[in-house]
Amino acid sequence: MILGTAVRVFAYGAPVDMRKGYDGLSALVRDELGRDVLSGDLFLFVNRARRRAKVLHFDGSGLGLYAKRLDKGQFACLWHGGERKRIELSAAELFLFLAGCELIGTIALTTSTLLSGDLAPPGAI
């Protein structure tokens, strides 16, 4: 999976049955997240035990599905404290999540300004 920083990542904020494949996950993207699976965005899904995760992505020629199963520990919980079904992450946050970072899903690491693509005015940094 080769990605730029401008890619949008949407995490499904509820446990998912990891037996779901391309069609089942695509249905969740369409029906629950209200997104188009063919948009080129990445879609992250995690099971209830938080030991398995899948990322669905359309690369322009077909759907790809990346799966990861942890041998030890758990992924961060994306469904703490609410009923949000759609959580937007940056590409960096996705990589941190898949690496096992504890903060992802708990604390917003990316500002909404960065996610929307707006740039800070010159001299603001």
C-alpha distance (Angstrom), angle and dihedral (degrees) to the residues before:
residue distance angle dihedral
M1 . . .
I2 3.80 . .
L3 3.78 112.9 .
G4 3.75 140.0 174.4
T5 3.78 125.5 -142.6
A6 3.82 92.5 -105.8
V7 3.81 94.3 65.8
R8 3.80 115.3 114.1
V9 3.79 118.9 -130.0
F10 3.79 123.5 -161.5
A11 3.79 120.7 -169.7
Y12 3.78 119.9 -157.9
G13 3.81 103.9 -127.3
A14 3.80 98.4 -146.9
P15 3.81 133.8 64.5
V16 3.81 115.2 -83.5
D17 3.80 130.8 -156.4
M18 3.81 102.7 -113.2
R19 3.81 91.0 -149.5
K20 3.81 85.4 78.6
G21 3.77 113.7 105.1
Y22 3.78 134.7 -174.4
D23 3.80 96.8 -47.6
G24 3.81 97.7 42.0
L25 3.80 93.7 47.2
S26 3.82 91.4 43.9
A27 3.81 88.4 55.1
L28 3.83 89.9 53.3
V29 3.80 90.1 50.1
R30 3.81 91.8 50.9
D31 3.81 100.8 37.4
E32 3.81 104.4 31.4
L33 3.80 104.4 26.4
G34 3.81 95.8 34.4
R35 3.81 91.5 -135.7
D36 3.80 134.8 127.1
V37 3.80 110.5 -111.5
L38 3.83 89.1 -152.2
S39 3.83 92.6 59.1
G40 3.80 94.9 95.7
D41 3.81 92.0 -113.8
L42 3.79 120.4 132.5
F43 3.79 120.7 -118.2
L44 3.82 121.5 -157.2
F45 3.81 123.9 -156.8
V46 3.83 129.2 -179.1
N47 3.81 131.2 -170.5
R48 3.82 125.2 -122.7
A49 3.83 94.0 -101.0
R50 3.85 88.1 50.2
R51 3.79 92.6 -134.9
R52 3.81 95.9 109.5
A53 3.79 131.0 52.5
K54 3.79 134.6 177.6
V55 3.80 130.9 -164.2
L56 3.81 118.9 -158.4
H57 3.81 118.8 -158.0
F58 3.81 137.2 169.7
D59 3.82 109.3 -147.6
G60 3.79 98.0 -173.0
S61 3.80 96.3 -90.5
G62 3.80 102.2 51.2
L63 3.76 147.9 -29.2
G64 3.78 119.1 -70.9
L65 3.77 125.5 -162.4
Y66 3.80 122.0 -159.2
A67 3.80 115.4 -167.1
K68 3.80 129.7 -170.7
R69 3.80 129.6 -174.2
L70 3.79 119.0 -169.2
D71 3.80 118.4 -136.1
K72 3.82 92.2 -159.5
G73 3.79 133.4 19.0
Q74 3.79 129.1 2.4
F75 3.77 139.4 -86.1
A76 3.81 116.4 -105.9
C77 3.79 113.6 -83.8
L78 3.79 111.4 -103.9
W79 3.80 94.7 -172.3
H80 3.81 101.6 57.4
G81 3.78 117.2 134.5
G82 3.75 104.5 0.9
E83 3.73 154.6 22.9
R84 3.81 97.7 -93.4
K85 3.79 105.3 142.6
R86 3.80 94.3 -178.0
I87 3.77 122.4 54.2
E88 3.80 119.8 175.6
L89 3.80 117.4 -145.1
S90 3.78 133.7 179.2
A91 3.81 119.4 -116.6
A92 3.82 88.5 -106.6
E93 3.82 90.8 53.8
L94 3.81 90.1 50.8
F95 3.80 90.7 54.3
L96 3.82 90.5 46.8
F97 3.80 90.1 49.2
L98 3.81 92.8 50.5
A99 3.82 89.0 47.7
G100 3.81 89.7 56.0
C101 3.81 102.4 -103.1
E102 3.81 110.3 173.0
L103 3.81 96.2 -148.5
I104 3.79 97.5 62.0
G105 3.78 110.3 100.6
T106 3.81 91.5 15.2
I107 3.80 104.3 63.6
A108 3.80 125.9 25.9
L109 3.78 104.7 -116.6
T110 3.80 97.3 178.3
T111 3.77 123.5 58.7
S112 3.78 118.5 -127.5
T113 3.82 88.3 -118.8
L114 3.79 91.6 62.7
L115 3.80 92.6 44.9
S116 3.80 92.0 52.1
G117 3.81 91.0 54.1
D118 3.80 95.5 -116.5
L119 3.76 115.5 142.6
A120 3.78 125.7 -138.7
P121 3.79 115.1 -108.3
P122 3.82 116.1 -98.3
G123 3.78 112.9 -80.1
A124 3.82 93.5 18.9
I125 3.78 93.2 111.7
